[in-house]
Amino acid sequence: MQIPISIIFAVIISSMAAPLFAGEADSPEFLNSGKVFPANLPLSEAVRVGDTLYLSGQVGIVPGTMKLAPGGLEGETRQTMENIKTSLQAHGYSMNDLVKCLVMLADISQWAKFNDVYKTYFDERYPARSAFGANGLAIGAQVEIECIATRNQ
């Protein structure tokens, strides 16, 4: 007897969704450490679901302000990476817990300069990464990076 493919898919989908309907899924935690972003912004610094931490996009602001770090793209990239590191640590994670980063550059031709700074934050164990050039970033930033981290508890 052959089982119809629609039945197989229904079983697979229902088994994946079962924890959601049984109330077993982790509820999201909306987190703000106050260590990077000013308190009045309409966003969460991070959202944790289970062991996964989703960081909001970080730009190279001096913590607690909306002023970009000096030093052009390199200075902003360094400050952005420091802000990511600070946010991760504030919520019990580290740079080693990063699994995915999305990079947005105001000028994609600056990719090599960006990479020169970015790679100094990792020990040859790089997160998966995507990148694109953007036509304008928040507060006139040259770089923005959004990350996902995970860990085993």
Secondary structure as GFF3:
##gff-version 3
##sequence-region A 1 153
A	DSSP	alpha_helix	5	21	.	.	.	ID=ss1
A	DSSP	beta_strand	29	31	.	.	.	ID=ss2
A	DSSP	beta_strand	46	49	.	.	.	ID=ss3
A	DSSP	beta_strand	52	55	.	.	.	ID=ss4
A	DSSP	beta_strand	58	59	.	.	.	ID=ss5
A	DSSP	alpha_helix	72	90	.	.	.	ID=ss6
A	DSSP	three_ten_helix	95	97	.	.	.	ID=ss7
A	DSSP	beta_strand	98	105	.	.	.	ID=ss8
A	DSSP	three_ten_helix	108	110	.	.	.	ID=ss9
A	DSSP	alpha_helix	111	118	.	.	.	ID=ss10
A	DSSP	three_ten_helix	119	121	.	.	.	ID=ss11
A	DSSP	beta_strand	128	133	.	.	.	ID=ss12
A	DSSP	three_ten_helix	138	140	.	.	.	ID=ss13
A	DSSP	beta_strand	143	150	.	.	.	ID=ss14
###
